[in-house]
Amino acid sequence: MQLRPEREAERLSELHALGLLDTPPEDHFDAVCRLARTLFRVPYAWISLVDADRLWCKASAGIQFGPTGRDAAFCNHAILSDAPLVVEDAAADPRFRDVALVTGPRSVRFYAGIPLMLRPGLPLGTLCLADTVPRRLTDDETARLSDLTAVVVAQIRHYEARVASETEARRRRASEDALSRANRNLTLAEQMGRIGHWRVDLASGATTWSDEVCRMHGREPGDPAADVAEALSYYHPEDRDRVAGLVTAAREHRTGFHFKARIVRRDGEERVVISRGICQQDEAGTATALFGSVQDVTEMARAEAELQESAARLRASTALLDATLAHMDQGLMMIDEAGIVRVCNERALALLDLPRDLMRAEPTFDEVRRHQLAQDDFAHCDAALREQVARAPLATHPYTYERQRPNGTVLEIRTVPLPTGGAVRTYTDITARKAAEAQVAHLARHDGLTGLPNRALFRDSLDQRLAAVARHGGTCGLLCLDLDAFKAVNDTLGHLAGDALLREVAGRIRAALRREDLPARLGGDEFAVLLGGEASSGSAAATAERLVAALRAPVDLGGQEATIGVSIGIAFAPEHGLDSDTLLKRADLALYRAKSEGRNTYRHFAAAMDRAAEERRRLERDLRVALRRGEFVLHYQPVFDLAQGRIAAVEALLRWNHPARGPLPPAAFLPLAEETGVIVPLGEWVLGRALHDARALPPGIRVVVNVGGAQLRQAGLAAAIRAALAATGAAPERLELDIAEGAIADGAGRLAELAALGVGLACDGFGAGASSLGALRRLPFGRIKLDREVAASAGAQGLVPAIVALGAALGMTVTAKGAETEAQLAALREAGCAEAQGFLLGRPVPFGEVLAVLGGATSQGPVDRSERSCA
């Protein structure tokens, strides 16, 4: 079935009348095709005219073909509508998949064509684009294609006007040749070059118009204007005075004239004419007539206006493109199919440090790369990448890579091949992004406070070392570190001081290690060291000794001095394990042993520590449920007033009736309760139980409860004691809290809160540490309790009286612990101790037995030497 426009006969008549078919090539039509090919990055562009049975190509770029059967052409479909015909994939379109352009060597897949219309509804042909790959046009590209189509139409109109002008000129010349011998006026018209001519008789004012002039004015041939006034009335009001002035001047001065003006025909149509005139004189030189020619240039003027408008739009688009390229944040370089750099924007010049003179000369891409090689621009690339980017041809597929320039700038370079050959390259400065990524990666694997590797990086490094040991043999040494007394510094001086201390510790750890050792902060005050090279027991011990010495020295924290220490556990692979979890666990066990054996030291892992750890875990599990099961009880040991010989107080001492191990003294479980935090609920139970029992005690007898460091660190300790006093109705002065000397540093800030409750505070175990004298001066103690070893030592005869005198000077009474013999008791009385307790005076017993003793005994109780005190 043949496809034909509705007004086919009229269209063909218009096409043949145009006279453009089978004409030689014209550069301005070919230029449009070349421009279309470049603008839309397609391999083929052509201008076709659709004749009755054939498609004839007026101009083309990238493709050559002669007359083609009309029904086998894309353009035959394109002229069926005013709208553009866009075929995104011809191979998938049943209308075109068998067309020679699709199946043949040109392999057309994409086609876009817009009808060329000089008159509405009469398409003469099409402006066509074609590509070898499927694609689609954006709205912006469709608009640009329409603009180019308008340029082609304007050129055809210009051609039509030119042909018409030439045709008329030929006709006029033939007429003038035939009439030249008969009519001097026609000879003059021939000299002017004459489309239509006119004459005004100056004597009579009569006008003569040629038939063409009549037609121009919309009058019948042979029906000229009657006179000059009527002739001038046809001119547009805005042009009329100017034209009349030129005619008058020509008549008066016997001169010629030339003008371009608009006329308005009787039917209202506006036309543009060019008129030339001369003053005709007789033999005596008298002006007899004005004679001239007039040419209708309306179509040519319209074509010129359309062409100028299209050119203006094209210039605006080009200017916009130039401005966009100039202000792009990316560098851009466009290389054509011959390898010549056609576009290089300012950003590319700056990013690549390319000489402006070199790029103005439109060098080849290889010349640009030779310049970069001469400047050693690829020095920071690895060898393979350097060879590829410096010498390989442009990629034939999209490709992106990154490289660093000698000035440190990191560029992301993307190459996109063009369908017609060549490529576009963009250069993006990603220096800041890469630095940010490196910073993020560093922060993800390093401790933000100290800058040391964090747990994740340390575990990765340890895993790699252990894998190497497993594959190749050798050893690997691991040290786990835990700071001693760090929490006391953090609680008393604040978190800022704690942070400053951790930074100082990290610096000292680095300074004590070798370059090949890897330190890390695992969290809190826990650190670790992965020893570099082959590790041995001796080298690990030497490293641990350096660390202990480095961290023992006092630290100045903004005018306040803090002294800490470090406990270190050491484990080795493969001796102690070949996986990270096992090795870290065993180094932790050695660390725990170092803490339990005095702190500020180090220990190597031993197999017995695993057994002890398992035993400790079982005990911890039992400890956590013992309070709920009611396995704890309180025993009470009397405290005697030595002057009056009566019981002044009873000290509550905790015992654990373990279901499997039997009764356990405090030393067997209290350290574990402190470490696990069980001491807090356990201490609250002891306090409540002791105050409850105290209600049955005779008046004037105090109940003494021991408070550990973990309890002192609890912010709610004072509130818990206040609540227990209120619940039992006990007077605050009846309760005395024994604070172990070693716990004072953990909770010095809480003592003022406790003293404000009205309870008594005793410094327990005085003389066993080095900071007691300073604590006595600044803390609200009312009593000193001498350490058992101090009271029983050989030098007690001189030391105890001195401590009693010190207590008296500070307003404190002195109680001695551990009175075991009559001689010791006599010495304590003689030294001036106010109170004493010990097995000589009474052993810890259940509360019922205490009440039995208190029922009648006010003097020294019986001595039981079969049990030593665990108080």
QUIPE-V483198 format. One record per residue. N is the residue number from 1. RES is the residue in one letter. SS is DSSP state (H for helix, E for strand, C for the rest). OMEGA is omega in whole degrees, 0 to 359 (* if undefined). Layout:
n = {N,N}
res = {RES,RES}
ss = {SS,SS}
omega = {OMEGA,OMEGA}
This chain:
n = {1,2,3,4,5,6,7,8,9,10,11,12,13,14,15,16,17,18,19,20,21,22,23,24,25,26,27,28,29,30,31,32,33,34,35,36,37,38,39,40,41,42,43,44,45,46,47,48,49,50,51,52,53,54,55,56,57,58,59,60,61,62,63,64,65,66,67,68,69,70,71,72,73,74,75,76,77,78,79,80,81,82,83,84,85,86,87,88,89,90,91,92,93,94,95,96,97,98,99,100,101,102,103,104,105,106,107,108,109,110,111,112,113,114,115,116,117,118,119,120,121,122,123,124,125,126,127,128,129,130,131,132,133,134,135,136,137,138,139,140,141,142,143,144,145,146,147,148,149,150,151,152,153,154,155,156,157,158,159,160,161,162,163,164,165,166,167,168,169,170,171,172,173,174,175,176,177,178,179,180,181,182,183,184,185,186,187,188,189,190,191,192,193,194,195,196,197,198,199,200,201,202,203,204,205,206,207,208,209,210,211,212,213,214,215,216,217,218,219,220,221,222,223,224,225,226,227,228,229,230,231,232,233,234,235,236,237,238,239,240,241,242,243,244,245,246,247,248,249,250,251,252,253,254,255,256,257,258,259,260,261,262,263,264,265,266,267,268,269,270,271,272,273,274,275,276,277,278,279,280,281,282,283,284,285,286,287,288,289,290,291,292,293,294,295,296,297,298,299,300,301,302,303,304,305,306,307,308,309,310,311,312,313,314,315,316,317,318,319,320,321,322,323,324,325,326,327,328,329,330,331,332,333,334,335,336,337,338,339,340,341,342,343,344,345,346,347,348,349,350,351,352,353,354,355,356,357,358,359,360,361,362,363,364,365,366,367,368,369,370,371,372,373,374,375,376,377,378,379,380,381,382,383,384,385,386,387,388,389,390,391,392,393,394,395,396,397,398,399,400,401,402,403,404,405,406,407,408,409,410,411,412,413,414,415,416,417,418,419,420,421,422,423,424,425,426,427,428,429,430,431,432,433,434,435,436,437,438,439,440,441,442,443,444,445,446,447,448,449,450,451,452,453,454,455,456,457,458,459,460,461,462,463,464,465,466,467,468,469,470,471,472,473,474,475,476,477,478,479,480,481,482,483,484,485,486,487,488,489,490,491,492,493,494,495,496,497,498,499,500,501,502,503,504,505,506,507,508,509,510,511,512,513,514,515,516,517,518,519,520,521,522,523,524,525,526,527,528,529,530,531,532,533,534,535,536,537,538,539,540,541,542,543,544,545,546,547,548,549,550,551,552,553,554,555,556,557,558,559,560,561,562,563,564,565,566,567,568,569,570,571,572,573,574,575,576,577,578,579,580,581,582,583,584,585,586,587,588,589,590,591,592,593,594,595,596,597,598,599,600,601,602,603,604,605,606,607,608,609,610,611,612,613,614,615,616,617,618,619,620,621,622,623,624,625,626,627,628,629,630,631,632,633,634,635,636,637,638,639,640,641,642,643,644,645,646,647,648,649,650,651,652,653,654,655,656,657,658,659,660,661,662,663,664,665,666,667,668,669,670,671,672,673,674,675,676,677,678,679,680,681,682,683,684,685,686,687,688,689,690,691,692,693,694,695,696,697,698,699,700,701,702,703,704,705,706,707,708,709,710,711,712,713,714,715,716,717,718,719,720,721,722,723,724,725,726,727,728,729,730,731,732,733,734,735,736,737,738,739,740,741,742,743,744,745,746,747,748,749,750,751,752,753,754,755,756,757,758,759,760,761,762,763,764,765,766,767,768,769,770,771,772,773,774,775,776,777,778,779,780,781,782,783,784,785,786,787,788,789,790,791,792,793,794,795,796,797,798,799,800,801,802,803,804,805,806,807,808,809,810,811,812,813,814,815,816,817,818,819,820,821,822,823,824,825,826,827,828,829,830,831,832,833,834,835,836,837,838,839,840,841,842,843,844,845,846,847,848,849,850,851,852,853,854,855,856,857,858,859,860,861,862,863,864,865,866,867,868,869,870,871}
res = {M,Q,L,R,P,E,R,E,A,E,R,L,S,E,L,H,A,L,G,L,L,D,T,P,P,E,D,H,F,D,A,V,C,R,L,A,R,T,L,F,R,V,P,Y,A,W,I,S,L,V,D,A,D,R,L,W,C,K,A,S,A,G,I,Q,F,G,P,T,G,R,D,A,A,F,C,N,H,A,I,L,S,D,A,P,L,V,V,E,D,A,A,A,D,P,R,F,R,D,V,A,L,V,T,G,P,R,S,V,R,F,Y,A,G,I,P,L,M,L,R,P,G,L,P,L,G,T,L,C,L,A,D,T,V,P,R,R,L,T,D,D,E,T,A,R,L,S,D,L,T,A,V,V,V,A,Q,I,R,H,Y,E,A,R,V,A,S,E,T,E,A,R,R,R,R,A,S,E,D,A,L,S,R,A,N,R,N,L,T,L,A,E,Q,M,G,R,I,G,H,W,R,V,D,L,A,S,G,A,T,T,W,S,D,E,V,C,R,M,H,G,R,E,P,G,D,P,A,A,D,V,A,E,A,L,S,Y,Y,H,P,E,D,R,D,R,V,A,G,L,V,T,A,A,R,E,H,R,T,G,F,H,F,K,A,R,I,V,R,R,D,G,E,E,R,V,V,I,S,R,G,I,C,Q,Q,D,E,A,G,T,A,T,A,L,F,G,S,V,Q,D,V,T,E,M,A,R,A,E,A,E,L,Q,E,S,A,A,R,L,R,A,S,T,A,L,L,D,A,T,L,A,H,M,D,Q,G,L,M,M,I,D,E,A,G,I,V,R,V,C,N,E,R,A,L,A,L,L,D,L,P,R,D,L,M,R,A,E,P,T,F,D,E,V,R,R,H,Q,L,A,Q,D,D,F,A,H,C,D,A,A,L,R,E,Q,V,A,R,A,P,L,A,T,H,P,Y,T,Y,E,R,Q,R,P,N,G,T,V,L,E,I,R,T,V,P,L,P,T,G,G,A,V,R,T,Y,T,D,I,T,A,R,K,A,A,E,A,Q,V,A,H,L,A,R,H,D,G,L,T,G,L,P,N,R,A,L,F,R,D,S,L,D,Q,R,L,A,A,V,A,R,H,G,G,T,C,G,L,L,C,L,D,L,D,A,F,K,A,V,N,D,T,L,G,H,L,A,G,D,A,L,L,R,E,V,A,G,R,I,R,A,A,L,R,R,E,D,L,P,A,R,L,G,G,D,E,F,A,V,L,L,G,G,E,A,S,S,G,S,A,A,A,T,A,E,R,L,V,A,A,L,R,A,P,V,D,L,G,G,Q,E,A,T,I,G,V,S,I,G,I,A,F,A,P,E,H,G,L,D,S,D,T,L,L,K,R,A,D,L,A,L,Y,R,A,K,S,E,G,R,N,T,Y,R,H,F,A,A,A,M,D,R,A,A,E,E,R,R,R,L,E,R,D,L,R,V,A,L,R,R,G,E,F,V,L,H,Y,Q,P,V,F,D,L,A,Q,G,R,I,A,A,V,E,A,L,L,R,W,N,H,P,A,R,G,P,L,P,P,A,A,F,L,P,L,A,E,E,T,G,V,I,V,P,L,G,E,W,V,L,G,R,A,L,H,D,A,R,A,L,P,P,G,I,R,V,V,V,N,V,G,G,A,Q,L,R,Q,A,G,L,A,A,A,I,R,A,A,L,A,A,T,G,A,A,P,E,R,L,E,L,D,I,A,E,G,A,I,A,D,G,A,G,R,L,A,E,L,A,A,L,G,V,G,L,A,C,D,G,F,G,A,G,A,S,S,L,G,A,L,R,R,L,P,F,G,R,I,K,L,D,R,E,V,A,A,S,A,G,A,Q,G,L,V,P,A,I,V,A,L,G,A,A,L,G,M,T,V,T,A,K,G,A,E,T,E,A,Q,L,A,A,L,R,E,A,G,C,A,E,A,Q,G,F,L,L,G,R,P,V,P,F,G,E,V,L,A,V,L,G,G,A,T,S,Q,G,P,V,D,R,S,E,R,S,C,A}
ss = {C,C,C,C,C,C,C,H,H,H,H,H,H,H,H,H,H,H,C,C,C,C,C,C,C,C,H,H,H,H,H,H,H,H,H,H,H,H,H,C,C,C,C,E,E,E,E,E,E,E,C,C,C,E,E,E,E,E,E,E,E,C,C,C,C,C,C,E,E,H,H,H,C,H,H,H,H,H,C,C,C,C,C,C,E,E,E,C,C,H,H,H,C,C,C,C,C,C,C,H,H,H,H,C,C,C,C,C,C,E,E,E,E,E,E,E,E,E,E,C,C,E,E,E,E,E,E,E,E,E,E,C,C,C,C,C,C,C,H,H,H,H,H,H,H,H,H,H,H,H,H,H,H,H,H,H,H,H,H,H,H,H,H,H,H,H,H,H,H,H,H,H,H,H,H,H,H,H,H,C,C,C,C,H,H,H,H,H,H,H,H,H,C,C,C,E,E,E,E,E,E,C,C,C,C,E,E,E,E,C,H,H,H,H,H,H,C,C,C,C,C,C,C,C,C,C,E,H,H,H,H,H,H,C,E,C,H,H,H,H,H,H,H,H,H,H,H,H,H,H,H,H,H,C,C,C,E,E,E,E,E,E,E,E,C,C,C,C,C,E,E,E,E,E,E,E,E,E,E,E,E,C,C,C,C,C,E,E,E,E,E,E,E,E,E,E,C,H,H,H,H,H,H,H,H,H,H,H,H,H,H,H,H,H,H,H,H,H,H,H,H,H,H,H,H,H,H,C,C,C,E,E,E,E,E,C,C,C,C,E,E,E,E,E,C,H,H,H,H,H,H,H,C,C,C,H,H,H,H,H,C,C,C,E,H,H,H,H,H,H,H,H,H,H,C,C,C,C,C,C,C,C,H,H,H,H,H,H,H,H,H,C,C,C,C,C,C,C,E,E,E,E,E,E,C,C,C,C,C,E,E,E,E,E,E,E,E,C,C,C,C,C,E,E,E,E,E,E,E,C,H,H,H,H,H,H,H,H,H,H,H,H,H,H,H,E,C,C,C,C,C,C,E,C,H,H,H,H,H,H,H,H,H,H,H,H,H,H,H,H,H,H,C,C,C,E,E,E,E,E,E,E,E,E,C,H,H,H,H,H,H,H,H,C,H,H,H,H,H,H,H,H,H,H,H,H,H,H,H,H,H,H,C,C,C,C,C,E,E,E,E,E,E,C,C,E,E,E,E,E,C,C,C,C,C,C,H,H,H,H,H,H,H,H,H,H,H,H,H,H,H,H,C,C,E,E,E,C,C,E,E,E,C,C,E,E,E,E,E,E,E,E,E,C,C,C,C,C,C,H,H,H,H,H,H,H,H,H,H,H,H,H,H,H,H,H,C,C,C,C,C,E,E,E,C,C,H,H,H,H,H,H,H,H,H,H,H,H,H,H,H,H,H,H,H,H,C,C,C,C,C,E,E,E,E,E,E,E,E,E,E,C,C,C,C,E,E,E,E,E,E,E,E,E,E,E,E,E,C,C,C,E,E,E,C,H,H,H,C,H,H,H,H,H,H,H,C,H,H,H,H,H,H,H,H,H,H,H,H,H,H,H,H,H,C,C,C,C,C,C,C,E,E,E,E,E,E,C,H,H,H,H,C,C,C,C,H,H,H,H,H,H,H,H,H,H,H,H,C,C,C,H,H,H,E,E,E,E,E,E,H,H,H,H,H,H,H,H,H,H,H,H,H,H,H,H,C,C,C,E,E,E,E,E,E,E,C,C,C,C,C,H,H,H,H,H,H,H,C,C,C,C,E,E,E,E,C,H,H,H,H,H,C,C,C,H,H,H,H,H,H,H,H,H,H,H,H,H,H,H,C,C,E,E,E,E,E,C,C,C,C,H,H,H,H,H,H,H,H,H,H,C,C,C,E,E,E,C,C,C,C,C,C,C,E,E,H,H,H,H,H,H,H,H,C,C,C,C,C,C,C,C,C,C,C,C,C,C,C,C,C}
omega = {181,179,181,175,183,184,187,182,180,179,181,178,179,181,183,179,180,177,184,181,174,175,180,177,177,190,184,173,178,181,178,179,179,179,179,180,181,184,186,176,178,180,186,172,179,175,184,172,186,179,185,184,185,172,182,184,177,182,180,174,179,183,177,171,179,180,184,177,187,186,180,186,173,189,179,176,184,184,181,183,175,186,176,172,180,178,186,178,184,181,179,183,184,179,191,188,179,180,184,179,181,186,184,185,181,171,180,175,183,178,173,180,179,182,176,185,172,179,180,177,182,179,181,183,183,164,191,170,176,180,182,178,176,177,177,178,172,177,181,180,178,178,180,179,177,178,180,178,178,178,180,179,179,179,179,177,178,179,180,180,181,179,179,180,180,179,180,180,179,179,181,180,180,179,182,176,182,186,186,182,185,188,181,179,180,176,178,179,178,180,183,177,162,175,171,182,182,179,177,177,186,181,185,184,181,180,174,177,170,180,182,179,177,180,179,184,178,179,178,175,181,180,182,173,184,183,183,182,179,179,180,183,179,184,180,182,181,181,192,182,179,181,180,178,180,180,180,181,180,180,184,185,178,181,175,178,182,178,173,185,179,172,178,183,180,180,177,180,180,179,178,181,171,183,176,181,176,177,183,183,175,185,180,180,179,179,182,184,168,184,180,179,177,183,176,182,184,183,178,179,178,179,179,180,179,179,178,179,178,179,179,178,179,177,179,179,179,179,178,178,179,180,179,179,183,186,177,175,178,168,181,177,179,182,182,184,178,179,181,178,183,181,173,186,184,182,177,177,183,184,184,182,181,178,181,181,179,185,177,183,182,181,170,179,178,177,177,181,177,175,180,177,179,178,181,186,183,186,185,176,172,190,183,180,180,180,183,185,183,189,185,177,178,182,177,176,180,186,181,174,179,173,180,177,180,180,177,179,177,183,167,186,181,179,178,178,177,181,183,185,184,184,171,177,174,181,182,177,181,182,182,181,180,177,179,178,178,179,179,179,179,181,180,184,177,179,184,183,187,184,178,171,180,185,183,181,180,180,177,181,179,179,180,179,181,177,178,178,181,182,191,183,182,183,178,181,182,176,172,185,174,184,176,176,178,183,178,178,182,183,185,184,177,184,178,177,178,178,179,179,180,177,179,178,180,179,180,178,179,184,183,184,173,181,185,179,181,175,178,170,183,181,180,177,179,178,177,178,173,184,178,177,178,183,176,179,181,181,177,179,179,178,180,179,177,180,179,180,182,185,178,184,180,180,178,181,178,179,177,185,178,178,178,174,180,172,188,172,185,174,183,168,4,188,185,178,182,174,188,184,181,183,178,179,183,172,176,177,177,176,178,178,178,179,183,182,171,179,179,181,180,177,172,177,174,185,181,180,176,180,179,180,178,177,180,179,178,180,179,178,179,183,184,180,185,182,180,182,178,183,181,175,176,167,184,177,182,174,187,168,187,181,184,177,180,178,181,183,171,181,179,182,187,174,180,175,183,185,182,186,182,182,179,177,182,184,183,185,183,177,179,178,177,184,186,181,178,183,183,176,179,178,178,177,179,182,180,180,181,180,176,179,184,180,180,182,176,178,176,180,181,170,186,179,178,179,181,182,181,177,180,181,180,182,185,183,181,179,179,179,179,180,180,177,181,183,183,182,182,176,182,183,179,181,175,179,177,181,179,183,181,181,184,182,181,187,181,182,182,188,179,178,181,180,180,178,182,178,178,179,180,175,188,177,183,179,181,182,184,186,189,183,178,180,181,183,188,184,189,177,174,184,174,176,183,175,182,183,179,182,185,185,182,182,184,183,178,186,185,178,180,179,178,179,178,179,179,180,180,179,182,173,184,175,179,178,172,176,187,185,177,180,178,181,179,180,180,177,183,181,177,178,183,184,178,174,181,184,177,184,180,180,177,182,175,188,180,180,176,180,179,179,183,180,180,186,173,179,183,181,182,181,175,186,182,183,175,184,172,183,*}
